[in-house]
Amino acid sequence: MAADKELYENDIVAYVEYNSYVDQMALYAAYYGNVSSLDHAWYRPEGFRAVKHILLEVDSELMNAYTDLQARYEEQMTQESETDETAEPVTEAQVNEAKAAILNSLADTIDEINQKIAEGVDFDELIATYAVKADGSPTDAGMLSEPYMTSGYEVSSASTNYVQGFVDAAFSVDQIGDVSAPFLSEYGVHIVKYIGDVPAGPIEMTDEQREAKRQSLLESQKSELYYATLEQWIQDANVVYTGAIPTMEEIENAQTEAAAATTDDTATTDTATTDDTATTDTASQGE
């Protein structure tokens, strides 16, 4: 943990990027049926807060219209090549109108949620009531499973494993217990509650994690000791080449010579066979 503290105590971006890399490698390993040996960083820097959210489902047509306009608008802003003059450009006003249409479609639900929050209704109860799809399934199953159902999501302003709308909502309020205004992402509308700060410092291991880490370090030390011992044995042996055992170059030369000799023997045999055949043919003609 001391090494991780040195790396990440004052570098939250590096911490986030490393953990994202570990998650990505774990997905690859799972896809190929392997086991990832990478650990997440064991020291958390300051800057994380715990949050929960109500994720409201959005009408698919409204969402598709918004995401299409947003993507086209962003492409226009970053495109280096010449813009297709035949295509009608997307304006920021159009994107904002599409966003407003989504929020307007959920205005009654949002007002209802805000009213219940003002009345002191438990936020977990609101999640269970409103964060559901039309078919009754949760819009975000993580909010109904541990440890997130109790502890919430750990989010920093540098987080890349959450959509930007969710991160923006999480840091739009200042006081623990505050609830954000509705924020839109491609997953829906987020209403986020800031439930606490995540303490910086060493991350506590479970017994299983501690044993896995011990085994990993033990195997690493065994490997290092093996190669160090082998190298020392080689140095202490003071091996001197006497010529009794041929070198690789000598073996390769011998193989080349043998192959050449085989080729010569084959050529001689073929010539002799040809000569014998010619003699036989001549004798036959004489008869």
C-alpha positions in Angstrom: 0.0 0.0 0.0 2.9 2.3 0.6 3.8 2.2 -3.1 0.2 3.0 -4.1 0.1 5.9 -1.6 3.2 7.4 -3.2 1.7 7.0 -6.7 -1.9 8.2 -6.1 -2.1 10.3 -2.9 -1.8 13.5 -4.9 -2.8 12.3 -8.3 -6.5 11.4 -8.6 -6.4 11.3 -12.4 -3.7 8.6 -12.3 -5.7 6.7 -9.7 -8.8 6.8 -11.9 -7.0 5.8 -15.0 -5.2 2.9 -13.4 -8.4 1.5 -11.9 -10.2 1.9 -15.3 -7.3 -0.1 -16.9 -7.7 -2.9 -14.3 -11.5 -3.0 -15.0 -10.8 -3.2 -18.8 -8.3 -6.0 -18.4 -10.7 -7.9 -16.2 -13.4 -7.6 -18.9 -10.9 -9.0 -21.5 -9.9 -11.8 -19.2 -13.6 -12.7 -18.6 -14.3 -12.6 -22.3 -11.4 -15.0 -23.1 -12.1 -17.2 -20.1 -9.0 -16.2 -18.2 -8.4 -14.7 -14.8 -7.0 -11.2 -14.4 -4.1 -10.9 -11.9 -4.2 -7.1 -11.7 -5.3 -5.4 -8.5 -7.1 -2.1 -8.1 -5.0 0.6 -6.4 -5.0 0.1 -2.6 -4.7 3.8 -1.7 -7.6 6.2 -2.5 -6.8 10.0 -2.9 -9.0 12.7 -1.6 -11.8 14.0 -3.9 -14.3 11.1 -3.9 -17.9 11.4 -2.8 -20.6 8.8 -2.3 -23.8 9.4 -4.2 -27.1 7.7 -5.1 -29.4 8.5 -7.9 -32.9 8.2 -9.3 -32.5 7.3 -13.0 -35.7 8.2 -14.9 -36.4 6.4 -18.1 -36.9 8.6 -21.2 -39.2 8.0 -24.2 -37.0 6.3 -26.8 -38.0 8.6 -29.7 -37.2 11.7 -27.7 -33.9 10.2 -26.5 -32.9 9.1 -30.1 -33.7 12.6 -31.4 -31.5 14.2 -28.7 -28.6 11.8 -28.9 -28.5 12.1 -32.7 -28.5 15.9 -32.7 -25.9 15.9 -29.9 -23.6 13.6 -31.8 -23.9 15.6 -35.0 -23.3 18.8 -33.2 -20.2 17.5 -31.4 -18.9 16.2 -34.7 -19.3 19.6 -36.3 -17.3 21.2 -33.4 -14.4 18.8 -33.6 -14.3 17.9 -37.4 -11.0 18.9 -39.0 -11.9 18.1 -42.6 -14.3 20.3 -44.6 -17.9 20.1 -43.7 -20.3 18.6 -46.2 -22.0 21.7 -47.6 -25.0 19.7 -48.6 -25.7 18.6 -45.0 -27.8 21.0 -42.9 -25.7 22.0 -39.8 -27.0 21.3 -36.3 -27.3 24.3 -34.0 -26.8 24.4 -30.3 -30.3 25.7 -30.1 -31.7 22.5 -31.7 -29.7 20.4 -29.2 -31.1 22.4 -26.3 -34.6 22.2 -27.6 -34.3 18.4 -27.8 -33.0 18.3 -24.3 -35.9 20.6 -23.1 -38.4 18.3 -24.7 -37.1 15.4 -22.6 -37.2 17.3 -19.4 -40.7 18.6 -20.2 -41.9 15.1 -20.8 -40.9 14.1 -17.3 -41.8 17.5 -15.6 -44.7 16.0 -13.6 -42.6 13.1 -12.3 -39.7 15.4 -11.4 -42.1 17.8 -9.6 -43.6 14.8 -7.7 -40.1 13.6 -6.7 -39.0 17.1 -5.5 -42.2 17.4 -3.5 -41.6 14.1 -1.7 -38.0 15.0 -1.1 -39.2 18.3 0.5 -41.5 16.2 2.7 -38.6 14.1 3.9 -39.4 10.9 2.1 -36.5 8.5 2.2 -34.4 8.7 -1.0 -34.0 4.9 -1.2 -37.8 4.7 -1.2 -37.9 7.1 -4.1 -35.3 5.1 -6.0 -37.5 2.0 -5.6 -40.6 3.9 -6.7 -39.4 6.0 -9.7 -36.2 4.4 -11.0 -38.1 1.8 -13.0 -38.7 1.1 -16.6 -42.0 0.7 -18.3 -41.7 -3.1 -17.9 -41.1 -2.7 -14.1 -37.4 -3.6 -14.2 -34.9 -1.1 -12.5 -33.3 1.5 -14.7 -30.1 1.0 -12.7 -29.8 -2.4 -11.0 -26.7 -1.2 -9.2 -28.9 1.0 -6.9 -30.7 -2.1 -5.8 -27.7 -4.3 -5.1 -24.9 -4.2 -2.5 -22.6 -2.5 -1.8 -24.1 0.3 -3.8 -27.5 0.1 -2.3 -26.0 1.0 1.1 -22.9 2.9 0.3 -23.7 4.5 -3.1 -21.3 5.0 -6.0 -17.8 6.5 -5.4 -17.4 9.4 -7.8 -14.8 12.0 -8.4 -14.7 14.9 -10.8 -12.1 13.0 -12.7 -14.2 9.8 -13.0 -14.4 8.3 -16.5 -16.3 5.1 -15.6 -19.5 7.0 -15.3 -21.3 9.1 -18.0 -20.6 12.8 -17.8 -24.1 13.8 -17.0 -24.1 11.7 -13.9 -20.7 13.0 -12.8 -21.8 16.6 -13.4 -24.9 16.0 -11.3 -22.9 14.4 -8.5 -20.8 17.6 -8.2 -23.5 20.1 -8.8 -24.3 20.3 -5.1 -22.1 21.3 -2.2 -23.5 19.9 1.0 -24.0 16.3 2.1 -27.7 15.5 1.9 -28.3 17.9 -1.0 -30.1 16.6 -4.1 -29.2 17.8 -7.6 -31.5 19.2 -10.3 -32.2 16.8 -13.1 -29.2 16.0 -15.4 -29.5 14.3 -18.7 -27.3 11.6 -20.2 -27.7 9.0 -22.8 -29.1 6.7 -20.1 -31.8 8.9 -19.0 -32.4 11.7 -16.4 -30.4 11.6 -13.2 -31.5 13.0 -9.9 -28.5 12.6 -7.6 -28.2 12.7 -3.9 -24.8 13.5 -2.2 -24.8 11.1 0.7 -21.2 11.5 2.0 -17.5 11.9 1.4 -15.3 8.8 0.8 -12.3 9.0 3.1 -8.9 9.1 1.5 -6.3 6.6 2.6 -5.5 2.9 2.5 -8.4 0.8 1.2 -9.3 -2.0 3.7 -9.0 -5.5 2.3 -11.4 -8.3 2.9 -9.9 -11.6 4.3 -10.2 -13.1 0.8 -8.4 -10.2 -0.8 -5.7 -10.2 1.8 -5.1 -14.0 1.2 -5.1 -13.5 -2.6 -2.6 -10.7 -2.3 -0.4 -12.8 0.0 -0.4 -15.6 -2.5 0.4 -13.3 -5.4 3.3 -11.7 -3.5 4.6 -15.1 -2.5 4.6 -16.4 -6.0 6.3 -13.3 -7.2 9.0 -13.6 -4.6 9.5 -17.3 -5.4 9.9 -16.4 -9.1 12.4 -13.7 -8.3 14.4 -16.0 -6.0 14.4 -18.8 -8.6 15.9 -16.6 -11.3 18.3 -14.9 -9.0 19.6 -18.3 -7.7 19.8 -19.7 -11.2 21.9 -16.7 -12.3 24.2 -17.0 -9.3 24.7 -20.8 -10.0 25.7 -20.0 -13.6 28.2 -17.3 -12.4 29.6 -19.6 -9.7 29.9 -22.6 -12.1 32.6 -20.9 -14.1 31.8 -23.0 -17.2 34.6 -23.2 -19.7 34.0 -24.4 -23.2 36.4 -27.2 -24.1 35.2 -28.1 -27.6 33.9 -31.5 -26.4 30.4 -30.4 -27.2 29.9 -28.8 -30.6 28.7 -25.2 -30.7 25.4 -24.3 -32.5 27.5 -22.9 -35.4 29.3 -26.2 -35.8 26.1 -28.2 -35.6 24.5 -26.0 -38.3 27.6 -26.3 -40.5 27.6 -30.1 -40.2 23.9 -30.2 -41.1 24.6 -28.0 -44.2 27.4 -30.2 -45.3 25.3 -33.4 -44.8 22.5 -31.9 -46.8 25.0 -30.9 -49.6 26.5 -34.4 -49.6 23.0 -36.0 -49.8 22.3 -33.8 -52.8 25.5 -34.8 -54.5 24.8 -38.5 -53.9 21.4 -38.2 -55.4 22.7 -36.4 -58.4 25.4 -39.2 -58.9 22.8 -41.9 -58.6 20.5 -40.2 -61.1 23.4 -39.9 -63.6 24.4 -43.5 -63.2 20.8 -44.6 -63.6 20.5 -42.5 -66.8 23.8 -44.0 -68.2 22.6 -47.5 -67.5 19.3 -46.9 -69.2 21.1 -45.4 -72.2 23.4 -48.5 -72.5 20.5 -50.9 -72.2 18.6 -49.0 -74.9 21.7 -49.1 -77.2 22.1 -52.8 -76.7 18.5 -53.4 -77.5 18.8 -51.5 -80.7 21.9 -53.6 -81.7 20.0 -56.8 -81.3 
